[in-house]
Amino acid sequence: MFKNKFRLKKRTRAFEDIHYSCSVQFLDDSPPLSVTYQKDTKGQYLIDYVCQSLDLIERDYFGLRFVNQDKHRCWLDPAKPVHGQIKGIQSPVLCFRVKYYPSDSSKLKEEITR
């Protein structure tokens, strides 16, 4: 009898069109790197992107760290989406840090890694 004259509008923005950004600070106080990512981007993409910008081959020793909403320092999980890990943080800043120290630094191939 009554027809709904109001119809819900479909979303006009596609899921792929939404981009988020964060900045990455380095160990040597060089200018921060701005990185853009999408909601489903995994943490490994950001780690690879930062290491590639540094021409770093031995990536296993490094990671990205951030401060969550509870003021705890957390490592960015490479297997999980970035957006879910840093969600709710205004102007997220990730810090490029050494995650693992090798027992013998002479086994490192690159000088930049040492």
Secondary structure, DSSP 8 states (H G I E B T S, - for coil): -----------SS-GGG-EEEEEEE-TT----EEEEEETT-BHHHHHHHHHHHTT-S--TTEEEEEE-TTS-EEE--TTSBHHHHSTT-SS-EEEEEE----S-GGG---TTT-
